């Protein structure tokens, strides 16, 4: 019995470690998407290219919080929490790395007004905008699961473009912008509100469409 328990614990730990690894890589990819977005003057093209991050995450079966939260249940909530932690690590690592490059000045310059706009917003506004983003992320993932072809791919890129151009709030992407120009003490509570909003949007649409059950 002890041996079986040990094997179970090891297996569980390896599963969680693998989930963390996939989440960190996903965070890095979102950071790349943010970098592309900040580096381009054409916001429409930039928002479309940002979608490459989510497309790659889905295809490589990596873990992104906003893509998984809609499918939360009693058996995977720990994995989803680990995913949020891993995404946080990955996107902050990418922000740190970009600070060491020649892109730093431009990224900071473009991020300042974006971050100021978010931090000066009300919690109600942030929450509602995050709910809309959470719904779009669920649509992107759910559509690609049902249509793993050109239609699903188009849905992924369109959903990402729409949430960016509409000004909706994505918690992982925001972590990148915040990490470039702000301190945790300033964005902690707004970020929590956005995380809750993204979660509400994903879970709500999942339940309403019964896709996540």
KEKEVEX-620176 format. One line per 10 residues: their letters; for each residue x, y, z of C-alpha. Coordinates in steps of 0.25 Angstrom, whole numbers, plus 5000, padded with zeros to 4 digits. Last residue first. Layout:
BEGIN
A> X,Y,Z  ... .
//
This chain:
BEGIN
XXXXXXXXXX> 4923,5079,4923  4931,5090,4916  4922,5091,4904  4909,5093,4911  4907,5106,4903  4902,5114,4915  4912,5106,4925  4924,5109,4916  4920,5123,4914  4919,5126,4929 .
XXXXXXXXXX> 4932,5118,4932  4940,5126,4922  4934,5140,4925  4934,5138,4940  4949,5133,4939  4953,5145,4931  4946,5154,4941  4952,5148,4953  4966,5149,4947  4963,5164,4943 .
XXXXXXXXXX> 4959,5167,4958  4971,5160,4963  4979,5169,4953  4973,5182,4958  4976,5177,4972  4991,5175,4969  4994,5186,4960  5000,5197,4969  5007,5188,4979  5012,5179,4968 .
XXXXXXXXXX> 5020,5191,4962  5018,5197,4948  5025,5199,4935  5029,5186,4928  5023,5176,4938  5010,5183,4936  5010,5181,4921  5014,5167,4923  5004,5164,4934  4993,5170,4925 .
XXXXXXXXXX> 4995,5159,4914  4992,5149,4925  4980,5156,4931  4973,5159,4917  4964,5171,4918  4955,5176,4906  4959,5188,4898  4951,5185,4886  4963,5184,4877  4970,5174,4887 .
XXXXXXXXXX> 4958,5165,4889  4954,5165,4874  4968,5162,4870  4969,5150,4879  4955,5145,4875  4959,5147,4860  4972,5139,4861  4966,5127,4869  4953,5127,4860  4962,5127,4847 .
XXXXXXXXXX> 4970,5115,4853  4957,5108,4856  4952,5110,4841  4965,5106,4835  4965,5093,4843  4963,5087,4857  4948,5090,4856  4942,5085,4869  4954,5087,4878  4957,5100,4870 .
XXXXXXXXXX> 4943,5106,4873  4944,5103,4888  4958,5109,4889  4954,5122,4882  4940,5123,4888  4946,5121,4902  4956,5132,4899  4945,5141,4894  4937,5139,4907  4948,5142,4916 .
XXXXXXXXXX> 4951,5155,4908  4936,5159,4910  4937,5156,4925  4950,5164,4926  4943,5176,4921  4933,5174,4931  4943,5173,4942  4951,5185,4938  4939,5194,4937  4934,5189,4951 .
XXXXXXXXXX> 4948,5191,4957  4949,5205,4952  4959,5210,4942  4972,5218,4946  4980,5205,4946  4976,5201,4932  4978,5214,4925  4991,5216,4932  4996,5203,4927  4993,5205,4913 .
XXXXXXXXXX> 4998,5219,4914  5012,5214,4919  5012,5202,4910  5016,5209,4897  5028,5216,4903  5032,5204,4911  5032,5195,4899  5040,5206,4891  5050,5207,4901  5052,5192,4904 .
XXXXXXXXXX> 5054,5188,4889  5069,5189,4890  5069,5177,4899  5070,5174,4914  5056,5179,4917  5051,5169,4907  5057,5158,4916  5050,5163,4928  5036,5164,4921  5039,5150,4916 .
XXXXXXXXXX> 5041,5145,4930  5029,5152,4935  5021,5145,4924  5026,5131,4928  5025,5133,4943  5011,5138,4942  5007,5127,4932  5012,5117,4942  5004,5122,4954  4992,5122,4945 .
XXXXXXXXXX> 4994,5108,4940  4997,5103,4954  4983,5108,4958  4977,5101,4946  4984,5088,4950  4978,5089,4964  4965,5092,4958  4966,5079,4949  4957,5068,4956  4946,5076,4962 .
XXXXXXXXXX> 4943,5084,4949  4949,5095,4941  4947,5095,4926  4944,5110,4924  4957,5113,4932  4966,5106,4922  4968,5116,4911  4969,5128,4920  4979,5120,4928  4988,5116,4917 .
XXXXXXXXXX> 4994,5102,4917  5001,5096,4905  4995,5087,4895  5005,5090,4884  4994,5094,4875  4986,5102,4886  4998,5109,4890  5003,5112,4876  4989,5118,4872  4989,5126,4885 .
XXXXXXXXXX> 5002,5132,4882  5000,5134,4867  4987,5142,4871  4997,5154,4874  4999,5155,4859  4984,5159,4858  4985,5170,4868  4997,5175,4862  4991,5176,4848  4979,5184,4854 .
XXXXXXXXXX> 4988,5193,4863  4997,5197,4851  5009,5204,4859  5016,5191,4862  5025,5188,4874  5015,5188,4885  5007,5177,4878  5019,5169,4875  5024,5170,4889  5010,5166,4894 .
XXXXXXXXXX> 5010,5153,4885  5024,5150,4890  5019,5151,4905  5008,5142,4901  5018,5132,4896  5026,5133,4909  5013,5130,4917  5010,5118,4909  5024,5113,4912  5022,5115,4927 .
XXXXXXXXXX> 5008,5108,4926  5014,5096,4919  5025,5095,4930  5015,5096,4941  5006,5085,4935  5018,5076,4934  5021,5079,4949  5007,5076,4953  5007,5063,4945  5020,5059,4951 .
XXXXXXXXXX> 5015,5062,4965  5003,5054,4963  5011,5042,4958  5021,5043,4969  5009,5043,4979  5002,5031,4972  5015,5023,4972  5017,5026,4987  5003,5022,4990  5005,5009,4982 .
XXX> 5018,5006,4990  5011,5009,5003  5000,5000,5000 .
//
